[in-house]
């Protein structure tokens, strides 16, 4: 949703979830034993990596502040850590193997469960606690964080907002330079 030309923060997350679900649907094989297209797998890794960093920087601290329930945010961050570990492993596996397909199924399940958790448990609580001005500010911050974020999962980079605000743009630039030299995502 747009207000005064700015996109609402949670609609950005909703849009990211929609985009990730579309990619996950593309990964479903038509026949058992089919292997997904490498470009689609790479697209998923890029989109999900950027999305999670933006959430870790802005959404989860906001969720803790608004809900006053740090356990909800901790559960979500744990799910994200698990998903990033799976995505990182997937990046390094040969694509046309049974192991890669099994891991991809785990990734798909993990991401779908995580998005449902956010949409059912977290986002409604944040929506209740945000006014229009804060929502617009969060929208700007999420957009900036997402555009500067790394394009590869970094499961062992702590999800500390201050550290990520400082390091994500640097690591993101390095990833995008690497992507250009390797023609990744094309």
C-alpha positions in Angstrom: 0.0 0.0 0.0 1.3 3.5 -0.8 0.7 6.6 1.3 2.1 10.0 0.2 4.1 8.2 -2.4 5.8 5.9 0.1 5.3 2.2 0.3 4.0 0.9 3.6 6.7 -1.2 5.4 4.6 -4.4 5.8 3.4 -4.3 2.3 7.0 -4.6 1.2 7.3 -7.8 3.3 4.0 -9.1 1.9 5.3 -8.4 -1.7 8.6 -10.2 -0.9 6.7 -13.2 0.4 4.5 -13.2 -2.8 7.6 -13.1 -4.9 9.3 -15.9 -3.0 6.2 -18.1 -3.2 6.1 -17.6 -7.0 9.8 -18.7 -7.2 9.1 -21.7 -5.0 6.2 -22.6 -7.2 8.5 -22.5 -10.3 10.8 -24.9 -8.5 8.2 -27.7 -8.2 9.1 -30.4 -10.7 6.5 -31.5 -13.2 7.8 -35.0 -13.0 9.4 -36.8 -10.0 13.2 -36.9 -10.5 13.2 -33.6 -12.6 15.8 -31.1 -11.5 14.9 -27.4 -11.2 16.5 -24.8 -13.4 19.7 -23.5 -11.9 18.7 -19.9 -12.7 15.5 -20.3 -10.7 17.4 -21.7 -7.7 19.8 -18.8 -7.9 17.0 -16.3 -8.1 15.5 -17.8 -4.9 18.8 -17.5 -3.1 19.2 -13.9 -4.1 15.7 -12.8 -3.3 15.6 -14.7 0.0 19.0 -13.4 1.1 18.1 -9.8 0.5 14.7 -10.2 2.2 16.1 -11.8 5.3 18.8 -9.2 5.9 16.2 -6.4 5.6 13.9 -8.1 8.1 16.8 -8.7 10.5 17.8 -5.1 10.4 14.3 -3.5 10.7 11.4 -5.9 11.1 12.5 -8.0 14.0 13.6 -5.2 16.2 10.3 -3.5 15.5 8.5 -6.7 16.3 10.3 -6.9 19.7 9.5 -3.3 20.5 5.8 -3.4 19.4 4.8 -6.8 20.7 6.8 -6.8 23.9 7.3 -10.5 23.3 10.9 -11.2 22.5 10.2 -14.9 22.2 8.1 -14.3 19.1 11.0 -12.5 17.4 13.6 -15.1 18.6 11.5 -17.9 17.1 11.4 -16.0 13.7 15.1 -15.2 13.8 15.8 -18.9 14.5 13.7 -19.9 11.5 15.6 -17.4 9.4 19.0 -18.7 10.6 17.9 -22.3 9.7 16.7 -21.2 6.2 20.0 -19.3 5.6 22.0 -22.4 6.5 20.0 -24.5 4.1 20.3 -21.9 1.3 24.0 -21.7 1.9 24.4 -25.5 1.6 22.2 -25.5 -1.5 24.5 -22.9 -3.2 27.4 -25.3 -2.9 25.9 -28.5 -4.0 26.0 -29.8 -7.5 22.5 -29.1 -8.9 21.6 -32.4 -10.6 21.8 -34.7 -7.6 19.3 -36.5 -5.4 21.0 -34.7 -2.4 20.4 -31.3 -4.0 16.7 -32.1 -4.7 16.2 -33.4 -1.1 17.8 -30.2 0.3 15.7 -28.0 -2.1 12.6 -29.7 -0.7 13.7 -28.9 2.8 14.4 -25.2 1.8 10.9 -25.0 0.2 9.2 -26.4 3.3 11.3 -24.2 5.7 10.6 -21.0 3.8 6.9 -21.6 3.4 6.6 -22.4 7.1 8.6 -19.3 8.1 6.4 -17.0 5.8 3.3 -18.4 7.4 4.6 -17.8 10.9 5.4 -14.2 10.0 2.0 -13.7 8.3 -0.1 -15.3 11.0 1.8 -14.4 14.2 4.1 -11.4 13.7 2.8 -9.1 11.0 -0.8 -8.7 12.4 0.7 -7.7 15.8 3.1 -5.2 14.1 0.2 -3.8 12.0 -1.8 -3.2 15.2 1.0 -1.3 16.8 2.1 0.9 13.9 0.7 4.2 12.8 0.9 5.5 9.2 4.0 7.6 9.7 6.0 4.8 11.3 4.8 2.4 8.6 6.1 4.8 5.9 9.4 5.2 7.6 9.8 1.4 7.9 8.9 1.1 4.3 11.8 3.5 3.3 14.2 1.7 5.6 13.3 -1.8 4.4 13.6 -0.7 0.8 17.0 0.8 1.4 18.2 -2.3 3.4 16.9 -4.7 0.8 18.6 -2.9 -2.1 22.0 -2.8 -0.3 21.8 -6.3 1.2 24.0 -9.3 0.2 22.8 -11.6 -2.5 24.1 -14.7 -0.8 23.1 -16.1 2.5 25.3 -15.4 5.4 24.1 -17.8 8.2 27.0 -17.1 10.5 26.8 -13.3 10.4 24.9 -12.5 13.6 21.5 -11.0 13.2 22.4 -7.9 15.2 20.7 -4.9 13.6 23.6 -2.5 14.2 26.2 -4.9 12.9 24.0 -5.7 9.8 23.3 -2.0 9.1 27.1 -1.4 9.0 28.2 -4.6 7.2 25.3 -5.5 4.9 25.9 -2.7 2.4 29.6 -3.5 2.1 29.0 -7.3 1.8 26.2 -6.5 -0.6 28.4 -4.5 -2.9 31.0 -7.3 -2.9 28.3 -9.8 -3.7 26.9 -7.7 -6.6 30.4 -7.2 -8.0 30.9 -10.9 -7.8 27.6 -11.6 -9.4 28.5 -9.3 -12.4 31.8 -11.0 -13.0 30.2 -14.5 -12.9 27.0 -13.4 -14.7 25.0 -14.8 -11.8 21.3 -14.3 -12.0 21.2 -13.8 -15.8 
